[in-house]
Structures are given as structure tokens and as C-alpha cells.
Amino acid sequence: MPVTYDQITEYHAQLSQHTDPVLLRLEEEARRDRFPIIGPAAGKFCYLMARAIGARNVFELGSGFGYSTVWFARAVRENGGGRVHHTVWDGDLQQRAQANIEEAGYSDLVRFHLGEAVQALRETDGPFDILFNDIDKDGYPASLPVMKEKLRVGGLILIDNMLWHGRIFDEADQDPSTVGVREFTRQLQADPDFVFQLVPVRDGVITALRVA
């Protein structure tokens, strides 16, 4: 029988159930406030990738109120400790994230950056094991050269919203965000230093391994 994307999404949700009280609270707040988070399926996938490569130095470009940061911090702690870098523009949002991460018990692992995410990455010493990108989509293409410079060989780029709610398939859609998602994908395809694939978790997470 044919399998629909909605069925796959529901199955991902079933496989991603957890009991973490802070993550559950943040998921409820995101639903209530319509605040964008990666959600449990993509969160668990990010955690899995971080554990798989033994990541101990992670940089998030666009971190919101700390939901994805908690997933990465859990992996880093279980990998033996290290650093997760959280970045947002807004001071109030940063304070909210700091409180959430303190409640989750990961404050010792997280460094906070207030400002534009790509510039914060440019100013932060690497190399990094994982770079997670969830900034404004029209900014995706310009971020890739900076991420490549900061990522170690054998490290991963995880970039969210690469299905962009299906808009990438509409050739008439030339919105800057849609164009940005398409162009970032094209850049990766053209770069022989990366091997990548789109993982259809939630809104699509491209996972790119730097091989050279």
C-alpha cells in the first residue's frame, strides 16, 4: 500500500516520544505560543548524529529558546563533555533560553552569543564537530562558506527546513526564503568536500558530512 508523508511524520512522532520534563514543557509552550522549534523527531535526530560522531564542540546558528540546545547538550555530556554554542538576536529570548538550559542542568556546557549568528560563528574559534543551522532561510547560502571554514573534516552540518513546507517544489515560488533553501542545496551538491542527503524528518534536515 502507498505510504503518505503524513503517515511517516506520525510514525516519526511515535518513535520520538520521551519523558524529559523540560523538553516536554518547551514543546507545550511552542504549541501554545506558535513558537518555531525543531520538535522531538528532529531533536532526537540531532542528538543521534551528535552521539554517533562523538561530538563535543557544537555551534548552533539560530537557537531560539534553547530547545535544540538541550538535545545537543545532552549528547555532548554523554560524549564526555564539551561545549554547545547558543546564538540569538534577541536579549529577552536569550534570557529565556538561559533559564530553560539551567533548568535542564546543562548551563556548564553552553556558551551564549547575542547577535547575528553567522558573524558569531565567524568570531568563534573552531573547529567544530557539528554546525546546526536554523537562521532565516534567505541567509542560508551566505552561511555555507563560513560553516565550511569552521567545520572539521569528519564533522557534520545539520540544516533545518530544507523541504520548506513543500514550497521548494513550486517553481513559481521565488520568495527569497525559498530561493535561499534551493541555492544552499545546490551549493552542497556542487561542493566535492561534502557528502550529504536530505533526511525527511519533520520539514527536512539536510545532513552533510565534510569529507575533505
C-alpha positions in Angstrom: 0.0 0.0 0.0 1.2 3.6 -0.7 2.8 5.4 2.3 1.9 9.0 2.8 4.2 11.7 4.2 1.6 12.3 7.0 2.0 8.6 8.0 5.7 8.9 8.1 5.5 12.1 10.1 3.2 10.4 12.6 5.5 7.4 12.9 8.5 9.6 13.5 6.5 11.2 16.3 5.7 7.8 17.9 9.4 6.8 17.7 10.5 10.1 19.2 8.4 10.0 22.4 10.4 10.9 25.5 9.8 11.8 29.2 12.2 14.8 29.6 10.2 17.3 31.6 12.0 20.4 30.3 11.7 19.4 26.7 8.0 18.4 27.2 7.3 21.8 28.7 9.1 23.6 25.8 7.1 21.6 23.3 3.9 22.6 25.0 5.0 26.3 25.1 5.9 26.1 21.4 2.4 24.8 20.6 0.7 27.3 22.8 2.7 30.3 21.5 3.2 29.1 17.9 6.9 29.4 18.5 9.0 27.5 15.9 11.1 24.6 17.3 12.6 21.6 15.6 10.3 19.3 17.6 11.1 15.9 19.1 11.7 13.9 15.9 14.3 16.3 14.6 15.6 16.9 18.1 16.2 13.2 18.6 17.8 13.0 15.1 20.2 15.8 16.1 21.0 14.0 19.4 21.6 10.8 17.5 24.0 12.4 15.0 25.9 14.1 17.8 26.3 10.8 19.7 27.2 8.9 16.5 30.3 11.1 15.8 31.2 11.7 19.4 30.6 15.5 19.1 32.0 17.6 21.9 32.0 21.0 20.2 28.7 22.1 18.6 27.7 25.5 17.3 24.0 26.4 16.7 23.2 29.2 14.3 19.7 30.3 15.4 18.9 28.6 18.7 15.5 30.0 19.8 14.6 29.5 23.5 17.0 26.6 23.8 15.0 23.5 22.7 17.6 22.2 20.2 20.4 23.3 22.6 19.1 20.9 25.2 19.2 18.0 22.8 22.8 18.8 21.7 23.9 19.4 25.3 22.6 16.0 26.4 24.6 14.4 23.6 27.8 16.4 24.4 27.6 15.5 28.1 27.1 11.8 27.2 30.1 12.1 24.9 32.3 13.1 27.8 31.6 16.9 27.9 32.4 19.9 25.8 30.7 23.0 24.6 27.4 23.9 22.8 27.2 27.4 21.4 23.7 29.1 21.5 23.0 32.1 19.3 20.1 34.5 19.1 19.5 38.1 18.2 17.1 39.0 21.0 18.2 39.6 24.6 14.9 38.6 26.1 14.9 35.3 24.1 18.5 34.7 25.3 17.5 35.1 28.9 14.6 32.7 28.4 17.0 30.2 26.9 19.4 30.6 29.7 16.7 29.8 32.2 15.5 26.8 30.3 19.0 25.4 29.9 19.7 26.0 33.6 16.6 24.1 34.5 17.7 21.2 32.2 21.0 21.1 34.0 23.3 22.0 31.1 24.4 25.5 31.9 28.0 24.4 32.4 28.1 23.2 28.8 26.5 26.1 27.0 28.0 29.4 25.8 25.6 32.1 24.8 26.1 34.5 21.9 23.9 37.6 21.4 23.9 38.8 17.8 23.8 37.7 14.2 24.6 34.0 14.1 26.9 33.8 11.1 29.0 36.6 12.4 29.1 35.0 15.8 30.4 31.8 14.2 33.0 33.8 12.3 34.3 35.2 15.6 34.3 31.9 17.5 37.3 29.6 17.5 36.8 26.2 15.9 36.9 23.7 14.5 33.5 22.3 15.4 32.2 18.8 15.2 28.6 19.8 14.4 27.1 23.0 13.0 23.4 23.3 13.2 21.8 26.0 11.0 18.2 27.3 11.5 18.6 31.0 10.6 16.4 33.0 8.2 16.3 30.9 5.1 17.4 33.7 2.7 20.6 33.8 4.7 21.4 30.1 4.2 23.6 30.4 1.1 25.9 33.0 2.5 26.4 30.9 5.7 27.9 27.9 3.9 31.5 29.3 3.3 31.8 30.3 7.0 30.5 27.0 8.2 32.9 25.1 5.9 35.8 27.1 7.3 34.8 26.3 10.9 33.9 22.6 10.5 36.4 19.8 10.9 36.9 17.1 8.4 34.6 14.3 9.6 32.2 16.9 11.1 28.5 17.4 10.2 26.4 20.3 9.1 22.7 19.8 10.0 20.4 22.3 8.4 16.7 22.6 9.1 13.6 23.3 6.9 15.1 22.0 3.7 11.7 20.9 2.4 10.5 24.4 3.3 6.9 23.2 3.8 6.9 21.9 0.3 7.5 25.3 -1.3 10.8 24.2 -2.9 8.7 22.1 -5.4 6.7 25.1 -6.6 8.8 26.5 -9.5 6.7 29.7 -9.4 7.7 30.4 -5.8 10.6 32.8 -6.0 10.3 34.1 -2.4 13.8 34.9 -1.1 13.5 32.2 1.6 12.5 29.6 -0.9 15.3 30.6 -3.2 17.7 30.5 -0.3 16.8 26.9 0.6 17.2 25.9 -3.1 20.5 27.7 -3.5 22.0 26.2 -0.3 21.1 22.7 -1.6 22.7 23.5 -5.0 25.9 24.7 -3.3 26.2 21.5 -1.3 25.6 19.4 -4.4 28.4 21.3 -6.2 31.0 21.0 -3.4 33.1 17.9 -3.6 34.2 18.3 0.0 30.8 17.3 1.3 28.7 14.2 1.1 25.1 14.9 2.0 21.5 13.6 2.0 18.1 15.0 2.8 16.5 13.2 5.8 12.7 13.6 5.7 12.3 14.3 9.4 9.6 17.0 10.1 10.4 19.7 7.5 13.5 18.1 6.1 17.0 18.1 7.7 19.9 18.0 5.3 22.9 16.2 6.8 26.2 17.0 5.2 29.5 15.2 6.1 32.7 17.1 5.4 35.0 14.5 3.8 37.9 16.8 2.7 
